[in-house]
């Protein structure tokens, strides 16, 4: 994958880029590196406890945080750029975040799932009230409210698939990629709320005060994505 020419002109202030831990990071790093940002060796050391890393650019640091926290760091200006799934952007809906570029990575979907035996006779079009376990309560409520369905959301941060079998909630809303985890836990996907990919996000205040630099990095990542897609 070709590296774009010269990087955007830096300011004296450190530029902080927030990256998500986990699966998305593996897909994001080839783009980050192709854009010419190379983290220090500790970034790739599984034994390292560091959360903030220097890069080959003296004025650029990378922080590695939970995917949900990327949006918060960028929204509040603690980070200037980030990579974040649009599921997180929909859930928080921060006006301080600008998402100019779909990176086309982290593809999955945000879906409703329920026990297989329930799904055999269930029709989502006839729901009027649902109790749902999810870490996306805002997206879930908005989705069902648009259909005139009252959604009672139980907030969980993980192990969503346990909720139906333990009587916490009969349905869940969660990210689905292959669906293997759902099947393993006796659940079936019955409705898709949104298709999900990861976006390059920018703090709006930084975009105003450091316009040339921020715009330069956005275009640099855009060039990398276009080269990847054309390959």
C-alpha positions in Angstrom: 0.0 0.0 0.0 1.7 3.3 -1.1 2.4 5.9 1.5 1.1 9.5 0.7 3.8 12.1 0.2 4.6 14.6 2.9 2.7 14.7 6.2 0.6 17.7 7.2 2.6 20.6 8.8 2.5 20.2 12.6 1.9 22.8 15.3 3.9 22.9 18.5 1.1 21.2 20.4 1.1 17.4 20.6 -1.4 15.7 18.3 -3.1 12.8 20.1 -4.7 10.0 18.1 -7.1 7.6 19.9 -7.2 4.0 18.7 -9.6 1.2 19.9 -8.3 -1.9 21.5 -9.3 -5.3 20.1 -10.4 -6.5 16.7 -10.7 -3.1 15.1 -7.1 -2.2 16.0 -5.8 -5.1 13.9 -7.6 -3.7 10.9 -6.8 -0.1 11.7 -3.0 -0.3 12.1 -2.2 -1.1 8.4 -4.0 2.2 7.5 -2.3 4.1 10.3 1.1 2.8 9.2 0.4 3.4 5.6 -0.5 7.0 6.5 3.1 7.3 7.8 2.4 7.1 11.5 4.6 4.4 13.2 4.2 3.8 16.9 7.1 3.0 19.2 8.0 -0.7 19.6 6.2 -1.0 22.9 2.9 -0.6 21.0 3.3 -4.1 19.6 4.6 -5.7 22.8 1.8 -7.7 24.3 3.5 -7.4 27.7 3.5 -3.6 27.7 1.2 -1.9 30.1 1.5 1.5 28.4 -1.6 3.2 27.2 0.1 6.2 25.5 2.8 5.7 22.9 5.2 8.0 21.0 5.5 7.7 17.2 8.0 8.5 14.5 6.5 12.0 14.5 7.8 13.9 17.6 4.5 15.8 17.9 2.2 12.8 17.5 1.2 10.4 20.2 -1.2 7.4 20.1 -3.4 6.3 22.9 -5.0 2.9 23.0 -8.4 2.8 24.8 -11.7 0.9 24.8 -13.7 1.4 21.7 -16.5 3.2 23.5 -13.9 5.5 25.1 -12.4 6.6 21.8 -15.4 8.9 21.1 -15.3 10.4 24.6 -11.6 11.2 24.4 -12.1 12.9 21.0 -15.4 14.7 22.0 -13.8 16.3 25.1 -10.6 17.2 23.2 -8.3 14.9 25.1 -7.6 13.4 21.7 -7.8 15.2 18.4 -8.3 12.3 16.0 -9.6 8.8 16.5 -10.9 5.6 14.9 -14.4 4.7 16.0 -17.3 2.4 15.0 -20.4 4.2 13.9 -22.3 2.1 16.5 -20.5 4.2 19.2 -21.1 7.4 17.3 -24.8 6.7 17.1 -25.0 5.7 20.8 -23.4 8.9 22.1 -24.2 11.3 19.3 -21.6 13.8 20.4 -22.0 17.2 18.5 -18.3 17.8 19.2 -17.3 15.0 16.8 -16.9 15.2 13.1 -16.7 11.9 11.2 -15.5 12.8 7.7 -14.3 9.4 6.5 -15.6 5.8 6.5 -12.5 3.7 6.7 -14.4 0.5 5.6 -13.0 -1.6 8.4 -14.6 -3.3 11.4 -17.6 -4.4 9.3 -20.4 -5.9 11.3 -24.0 -5.1 12.2 -26.0 -4.1 15.2 -28.8 -6.6 15.6 -31.6 -7.9 17.7 -31.3 -11.5 18.7 -33.6 -13.8 20.8 -33.7 -17.5 21.8 -34.1 -19.8 18.8 -37.3 -21.4 20.1 -38.8 -17.9 20.5 -37.7 -16.8 17.1 -39.6 -19.7 15.4 -43.0 -18.1 16.1 -42.0 -14.5 16.7 -42.7 -11.6 14.3 -40.8 -8.4 15.1 -43.5 -6.4 13.2 -46.0 -7.2 15.9 -44.0 -6.1 18.9 -45.4 -3.3 21.1 -43.2 -3.6 24.1 -39.8 -5.3 24.4 -37.3 -5.8 27.2 -33.8 -5.8 25.8 -30.3 -6.3 27.3 -27.8 -4.1 25.5 -24.9 -1.7 25.8 -26.6 0.5 23.2 -29.7 1.7 25.1 -30.0 5.1 23.2 -29.7 3.5 19.8 -32.1 0.8 20.8 -34.8 3.1 22.2 -34.6 5.4 19.2 -34.9 2.5 16.7 -38.0 1.0 18.3 -39.6 4.4 19.2 -39.5 5.2 15.4 -41.8 2.1 15.0 -44.0 2.9 17.9 -42.5 0.1 20.1 -41.6 0.8 23.7 -38.1 -0.6 24.4 -37.2 -1.3 28.1 -33.4 -1.5 28.0 -31.2 -3.3 30.6 -27.7 -1.8 30.3 -24.9 -4.4 30.1 -21.3 -3.9 29.1 -20.6 -7.5 28.1 -21.8 -11.2 28.2 -25.0 -10.1 26.5 -25.8 -13.6 25.3 -26.4 -14.7 28.9 -29.3 -12.4 29.4 -32.1 -14.4 27.8 -31.1 -17.8 29.4 -30.9 -16.2 32.9 -34.2 -14.3 32.6 -32.7 -10.8 32.6 -34.2 -9.9 29.2 -35.8 -12.0 26.5 -33.9 -10.3 23.7 -30.5 -8.6 23.2 -29.1 -5.9 20.9 -25.4 -6.4 20.2 -22.8 -6.3 17.4 -22.9 -9.4 15.2 -20.1 -10.3 12.8 -20.3 -14.0 11.9 -23.1 -14.9 14.2 -21.1 -17.8 15.7 -21.4 -16.6 19.3 -25.2 -16.2 18.9 -25.6 -19.8 17.7 -23.3 -21.1 20.4 -25.6 -19.6 23.0 -28.9 -20.7 21.4 -29.8 -17.3 20.0 -31.0 -16.2 16.5 -30.6 -12.8 14.8 -34.1 -11.5 14.0 -33.6 -7.8 13.1 -30.8 -5.5 12.0 -30.7 -2.0 13.5 -27.7 -0.7 11.5 -24.7 -1.8 9.4 -21.5 -0.8 11.2 -18.1 0.2 10.0 -15.3 2.3 11.6 -14.8 6.0 10.9 -12.0 8.4 11.2 -13.2 11.0 13.7 -12.0 14.5 14.5 -12.6 16.9 17.3 -14.5 19.9 15.9 -12.7 22.5 18.0 -9.3 21.1 16.8 -10.6 21.2 13.2 -11.2 24.9 13.6 -8.0 25.8 15.5 -5.7 23.4 13.7 -7.5 23.4 10.4 -4.6 22.8 8.0 -3.1 20.0 10.1 -6.4 18.2 10.8 -7.6 18.5 7.2 -4.2 17.2 6.0 -4.5 14.1 8.1 -8.0 13.4 7.0 -7.0 13.7 3.3 -3.9 11.5 4.0 -6.1 8.7 5.4 -8.5 9.2 2.5 -5.7 8.7 0.1 -4.6 5.5 1.9 -8.2 4.1 1.8 -8.5 4.9 -1.9 -5.2 3.2 -2.7 -6.3 0.1 -0.7 -9.6 0.0 -2.5 -8.0 0.3 -5.9 -5.5 -2.4 -5.3 
